[in-house]
């Protein structure tokens, strides 16, 4: 199990001088992998396409993605 970056919020946010995301907040997702089993990505409460691109570059393709989404009425 590997913790991976995720950003909660409506879109990729701008970072301030301290590296903190304005408006959004940083959360954690996970990649589960091992010999002979499928690789699973758990997005956490992520709304950042940039974070997903970073994860894909580091881990390569996944077999299953569990995405946390909010439905609005």
MODELLER restraints for C-alpha pairs under 7 A, 6 or more apart:
rsr = mdl.restraints
at = mdl.atoms
rsr.add(forms.Gaussian(group=physical.xy_distance, feature=features.Distance(at['CA:1:A'], at['CA:30:A']), mean=6.58, stdev=0.5))
rsr.add(forms.Gaussian(group=physical.xy_distance, feature=features.Distance(at['CA:1:A'], at['CA:31:A']), mean=5.76, stdev=0.5))
rsr.add(forms.Gaussian(group=physical.xy_distance, feature=features.Distance(at['CA:1:A'], at['CA:32:A']), mean=4.53, stdev=0.5))
rsr.add(forms.Gaussian(group=physical.xy_distance, feature=features.Distance(at['CA:1:A'], at['CA:33:A']), mean=6.46, stdev=0.5))
rsr.add(forms.Gaussian(group=physical.xy_distance, feature=features.Distance(at['CA:2:A'], at['CA:30:A']), mean=5.48, stdev=0.5))
rsr.add(forms.Gaussian(group=physical.xy_distance, feature=features.Distance(at['CA:2:A'], at['CA:31:A']), mean=5.22, stdev=0.5))
rsr.add(forms.Gaussian(group=physical.xy_distance, feature=features.Distance(at['CA:2:A'], at['CA:32:A']), mean=6.50, stdev=0.5))
rsr.add(forms.Gaussian(group=physical.xy_distance, feature=features.Distance(at['CA:3:A'], at['CA:28:A']), mean=6.32, stdev=0.5))
rsr.add(forms.Gaussian(group=physical.xy_distance, feature=features.Distance(at['CA:3:A'], at['CA:29:A']), mean=5.81, stdev=0.5))
rsr.add(forms.Gaussian(group=physical.xy_distance, feature=features.Distance(at['CA:3:A'], at['CA:30:A']), mean=4.59, stdev=0.5))
rsr.add(forms.Gaussian(group=physical.xy_distance, feature=features.Distance(at['CA:3:A'], at['CA:31:A']), mean=6.63, stdev=0.5))
rsr.add(forms.Gaussian(group=physical.xy_distance, feature=features.Distance(at['CA:4:A'], at['CA:28:A']), mean=5.87, stdev=0.5))
rsr.add(forms.Gaussian(group=physical.xy_distance, feature=features.Distance(at['CA:4:A'], at['CA:29:A']), mean=5.04, stdev=0.5))
rsr.add(forms.Gaussian(group=physical.xy_distance, feature=features.Distance(at['CA:4:A'], at['CA:30:A']), mean=5.35, stdev=0.5))
rsr.add(forms.Gaussian(group=physical.xy_distance, feature=features.Distance(at['CA:4:A'], at['CA:31:A']), mean=7.00, stdev=0.5))
rsr.add(forms.Gaussian(group=physical.xy_distance, feature=features.Distance(at['CA:4:A'], at['CA:55:A']), mean=6.79, stdev=0.5))
rsr.add(forms.Gaussian(group=physical.xy_distance, feature=features.Distance(at['CA:5:A'], at['CA:27:A']), mean=6.77, stdev=0.5))
rsr.add(forms.Gaussian(group=physical.xy_distance, feature=features.Distance(at['CA:5:A'], at['CA:28:A']), mean=5.34, stdev=0.5))
rsr.add(forms.Gaussian(group=physical.xy_distance, feature=features.Distance(at['CA:5:A'], at['CA:29:A']), mean=6.05, stdev=0.5))
rsr.add(forms.Gaussian(group=physical.xy_distance, feature=features.Distance(at['CA:5:A'], at['CA:51:A']), mean=6.07, stdev=0.5))
rsr.add(forms.Gaussian(group=physical.xy_distance, feature=features.Distance(at['CA:6:A'], at['CA:26:A']), mean=5.95, stdev=0.5))
rsr.add(forms.Gaussian(group=physical.xy_distance, feature=features.Distance(at['CA:6:A'], at['CA:27:A']), mean=5.11, stdev=0.5))
rsr.add(forms.Gaussian(group=physical.xy_distance, feature=features.Distance(at['CA:6:A'], at['CA:28:A']), mean=5.14, stdev=0.5))
rsr.add(forms.Gaussian(group=physical.xy_distance, feature=features.Distance(at['CA:6:A'], at['CA:29:A']), mean=5.83, stdev=0.5))
rsr.add(forms.Gaussian(group=physical.xy_distance, feature=features.Distance(at['CA:6:A'], at['CA:44:A']), mean=6.62, stdev=0.5))
rsr.add(forms.Gaussian(group=physical.xy_distance, feature=features.Distance(at['CA:6:A'], at['CA:45:A']), mean=6.91, stdev=0.5))
rsr.add(forms.Gaussian(group=physical.xy_distance, feature=features.Distance(at['CA:6:A'], at['CA:46:A']), mean=4.85, stdev=0.5))
rsr.add(forms.Gaussian(group=physical.xy_distance, feature=features.Distance(at['CA:6:A'], at['CA:48:A']), mean=6.72, stdev=0.5))
rsr.add(forms.Gaussian(group=physical.xy_distance, feature=features.Distance(at['CA:6:A'], at['CA:51:A']), mean=5.80, stdev=0.5))
rsr.add(forms.Gaussian(group=physical.xy_distance, feature=features.Distance(at['CA:7:A'], at['CA:24:A']), mean=6.57, stdev=0.5))
rsr.add(forms.Gaussian(group=physical.xy_distance, feature=features.Distance(at['CA:7:A'], at['CA:25:A']), mean=5.77, stdev=0.5))
rsr.add(forms.Gaussian(group=physical.xy_distance, feature=features.Distance(at['CA:7:A'], at['CA:26:A']), mean=4.54, stdev=0.5))
rsr.add(forms.Gaussian(group=physical.xy_distance, feature=features.Distance(at['CA:7:A'], at['CA:27:A']), mean=5.61, stdev=0.5))
rsr.add(forms.Gaussian(group=physical.xy_distance, feature=features.Distance(at['CA:7:A'], at['CA:46:A']), mean=4.92, stdev=0.5))
rsr.add(forms.Gaussian(group=physical.xy_distance, feature=features.Distance(at['CA:7:A'], at['CA:47:A']), mean=5.90, stdev=0.5))
rsr.add(forms.Gaussian(group=physical.xy_distance, feature=features.Distance(at['CA:7:A'], at['CA:48:A']), mean=5.62, stdev=0.5))
rsr.add(forms.Gaussian(group=physical.xy_distance, feature=features.Distance(at['CA:8:A'], at['CA:24:A']), mean=5.49, stdev=0.5))
rsr.add(forms.Gaussian(group=physical.xy_distance, feature=features.Distance(at['CA:8:A'], at['CA:25:A']), mean=5.28, stdev=0.5))
rsr.add(forms.Gaussian(group=physical.xy_distance, feature=features.Distance(at['CA:8:A'], at['CA:26:A']), mean=6.05, stdev=0.5))
rsr.add(forms.Gaussian(group=physical.xy_distance, feature=features.Distance(at['CA:8:A'], at['CA:27:A']), mean=6.37, stdev=0.5))
rsr.add(forms.Gaussian(group=physical.xy_distance, feature=features.Distance(at['CA:8:A'], at['CA:45:A']), mean=5.58, stdev=0.5))
rsr.add(forms.Gaussian(group=physical.xy_distance, feature=features.Distance(at['CA:8:A'], at['CA:46:A']), mean=4.97, stdev=0.5))
rsr.add(forms.Gaussian(group=physical.xy_distance, feature=features.Distance(at['CA:8:A'], at['CA:47:A']), mean=5.54, stdev=0.5))
rsr.add(forms.Gaussian(group=physical.xy_distance, feature=features.Distance(at['CA:9:A'], at['CA:24:A']), mean=4.66, stdev=0.5))
rsr.add(forms.Gaussian(group=physical.xy_distance, feature=features.Distance(at['CA:9:A'], at['CA:25:A']), mean=6.86, stdev=0.5))
rsr.add(forms.Gaussian(group=physical.xy_distance, feature=features.Distance(at['CA:9:A'], at['CA:47:A']), mean=5.71, stdev=0.5))
rsr.add(forms.Gaussian(group=physical.xy_distance, feature=features.Distance(at['CA:10:A'], at['CA:47:A']), mean=6.11, stdev=0.5))
rsr.add(forms.Gaussian(group=physical.xy_distance, feature=features.Distance(at['CA:11:A'], at['CA:47:A']), mean=5.96, stdev=0.5))
rsr.add(forms.Gaussian(group=physical.xy_distance, feature=features.Distance(at['CA:11:A'], at['CA:48:A']), mean=5.96, stdev=0.5))
rsr.add(forms.Gaussian(group=physical.xy_distance, feature=features.Distance(at['CA:12:A'], at['CA:48:A']), mean=5.14, stdev=0.5))
rsr.add(forms.Gaussian(group=physical.xy_distance, feature=features.Distance(at['CA:13:A'], at['CA:21:A']), mean=5.71, stdev=0.5))
rsr.add(forms.Gaussian(group=physical.xy_distance, feature=features.Distance(at['CA:13:A'], at['CA:22:A']), mean=5.99, stdev=0.5))
rsr.add(forms.Gaussian(group=physical.xy_distance, feature=features.Distance(at['CA:13:A'], at['CA:23:A']), mean=6.82, stdev=0.5))
rsr.add(forms.Gaussian(group=physical.xy_distance, feature=features.Distance(at['CA:13:A'], at['CA:24:A']), mean=6.11, stdev=0.5))
rsr.add(forms.Gaussian(group=physical.xy_distance, feature=features.Distance(at['CA:14:A'], at['CA:21:A']), mean=5.69, stdev=0.5))
rsr.add(forms.Gaussian(group=physical.xy_distance, feature=features.Distance(at['CA:14:A'], at['CA:22:A']), mean=5.81, stdev=0.5))
rsr.add(forms.Gaussian(group=physical.xy_distance, feature=features.Distance(at['CA:15:A'], at['CA:21:A']), mean=4.38, stdev=0.5))
rsr.add(forms.Gaussian(group=physical.xy_distance, feature=features.Distance(at['CA:15:A'], at['CA:22:A']), mean=5.93, stdev=0.5))
rsr.add(forms.Gaussian(group=physical.xy_distance, feature=features.Distance(at['CA:16:A'], at['CA:22:A']), mean=6.77, stdev=0.5))
rsr.add(forms.Gaussian(group=physical.xy_distance, feature=features.Distance(at['CA:27:A'], at['CA:44:A']), mean=7.00, stdev=0.5))
rsr.add(forms.Gaussian(group=physical.xy_distance, feature=features.Distance(at['CA:27:A'], at['CA:45:A']), mean=6.69, stdev=0.5))
rsr.add(forms.Gaussian(group=physical.xy_distance, feature=features.Distance(at['CA:28:A'], at['CA:44:A']), mean=5.69, stdev=0.5))
rsr.add(forms.Gaussian(group=physical.xy_distance, feature=features.Distance(at['CA:29:A'], at['CA:42:A']), mean=5.52, stdev=0.5))
rsr.add(forms.Gaussian(group=physical.xy_distance, feature=features.Distance(at['CA:29:A'], at['CA:43:A']), mean=4.75, stdev=0.5))
rsr.add(forms.Gaussian(group=physical.xy_distance, feature=features.Distance(at['CA:29:A'], at['CA:44:A']), mean=4.19, stdev=0.5))
rsr.add(forms.Gaussian(group=physical.xy_distance, feature=features.Distance(at['CA:30:A'], at['CA:41:A']), mean=5.91, stdev=0.5))
rsr.add(forms.Gaussian(group=physical.xy_distance, feature=features.Distance(at['CA:30:A'], at['CA:42:A']), mean=5.03, stdev=0.5))
rsr.add(forms.Gaussian(group=physical.xy_distance, feature=features.Distance(at['CA:30:A'], at['CA:43:A']), mean=6.61, stdev=0.5))
rsr.add(forms.Gaussian(group=physical.xy_distance, feature=features.Distance(at['CA:31:A'], at['CA:39:A']), mean=7.00, stdev=0.5))
rsr.add(forms.Gaussian(group=physical.xy_distance, feature=features.Distance(at['CA:31:A'], at['CA:40:A']), mean=5.62, stdev=0.5))
rsr.add(forms.Gaussian(group=physical.xy_distance, feature=features.Distance(at['CA:31:A'], at['CA:41:A']), mean=4.50, stdev=0.5))
rsr.add(forms.Gaussian(group=physical.xy_distance, feature=features.Distance(at['CA:31:A'], at['CA:42:A']), mean=6.16, stdev=0.5))
rsr.add(forms.Gaussian(group=physical.xy_distance, feature=features.Distance(at['CA:32:A'], at['CA:39:A']), mean=5.69, stdev=0.5))
rsr.add(forms.Gaussian(group=physical.xy_distance, feature=features.Distance(at['CA:32:A'], at['CA:40:A']), mean=5.04, stdev=0.5))
rsr.add(forms.Gaussian(group=physical.xy_distance, feature=features.Distance(at['CA:32:A'], at['CA:41:A']), mean=6.45, stdev=0.5))
rsr.add(forms.Gaussian(group=physical.xy_distance, feature=features.Distance(at['CA:33:A'], at['CA:39:A']), mean=4.56, stdev=0.5))
rsr.add(forms.Gaussian(group=physical.xy_distance, feature=features.Distance(at['CA:33:A'], at['CA:40:A']), mean=6.52, stdev=0.5))
rsr.add(forms.Gaussian(group=physical.xy_distance, feature=features.Distance(at['CA:38:A'], at['CA:63:A']), mean=5.61, stdev=0.5))
rsr.add(forms.Gaussian(group=physical.xy_distance, feature=features.Distance(at['CA:39:A'], at['CA:62:A']), mean=5.05, stdev=0.5))
rsr.add(forms.Gaussian(group=physical.xy_distance, feature=features.Distance(at['CA:39:A'], at['CA:63:A']), mean=5.23, stdev=0.5))
rsr.add(forms.Gaussian(group=physical.xy_distance, feature=features.Distance(at['CA:39:A'], at['CA:64:A']), mean=6.51, stdev=0.5))
rsr.add(forms.Gaussian(group=physical.xy_distance, feature=features.Distance(at['CA:40:A'], at['CA:62:A']), mean=5.92, stdev=0.5))
rsr.add(forms.Gaussian(group=physical.xy_distance, feature=features.Distance(at['CA:40:A'], at['CA:63:A']), mean=6.01, stdev=0.5))
rsr.add(forms.Gaussian(group=physical.xy_distance, feature=features.Distance(at['CA:40:A'], at['CA:64:A']), mean=4.78, stdev=0.5))
rsr.add(forms.Gaussian(group=physical.xy_distance, feature=features.Distance(at['CA:40:A'], at['CA:65:A']), mean=5.75, stdev=0.5))
rsr.add(forms.Gaussian(group=physical.xy_distance, feature=features.Distance(at['CA:41:A'], at['CA:62:A']), mean=6.57, stdev=0.5))
rsr.add(forms.Gaussian(group=physical.xy_distance, feature=features.Distance(at['CA:41:A'], at['CA:64:A']), mean=6.31, stdev=0.5))
rsr.add(forms.Gaussian(group=physical.xy_distance, feature=features.Distance(at['CA:41:A'], at['CA:65:A']), mean=4.70, stdev=0.5))
rsr.add(forms.Gaussian(group=physical.xy_distance, feature=features.Distance(at['CA:41:A'], at['CA:66:A']), mean=6.10, stdev=0.5))
rsr.add(forms.Gaussian(group=physical.xy_distance, feature=features.Distance(at['CA:42:A'], at['CA:65:A']), mean=6.10, stdev=0.5))
rsr.add(forms.Gaussian(group=physical.xy_distance, feature=features.Distance(at['CA:42:A'], at['CA:66:A']), mean=4.89, stdev=0.5))
rsr.add(forms.Gaussian(group=physical.xy_distance, feature=features.Distance(at['CA:42:A'], at['CA:67:A']), mean=6.30, stdev=0.5))
rsr.add(forms.Gaussian(group=physical.xy_distance, feature=features.Distance(at['CA:43:A'], at['CA:66:A']), mean=6.27, stdev=0.5))
rsr.add(forms.Gaussian(group=physical.xy_distance, feature=features.Distance(at['CA:43:A'], at['CA:67:A']), mean=5.17, stdev=0.5))
rsr.add(forms.Gaussian(group=physical.xy_distance, feature=features.Distance(at['CA:43:A'], at['CA:68:A']), mean=6.26, stdev=0.5))
rsr.add(forms.Gaussian(group=physical.xy_distance, feature=features.Distance(at['CA:44:A'], at['CA:68:A']), mean=6.20, stdev=0.5))
rsr.add(forms.Gaussian(group=physical.xy_distance, feature=features.Distance(at['CA:45:A'], at['CA:68:A']), mean=5.79, stdev=0.5))
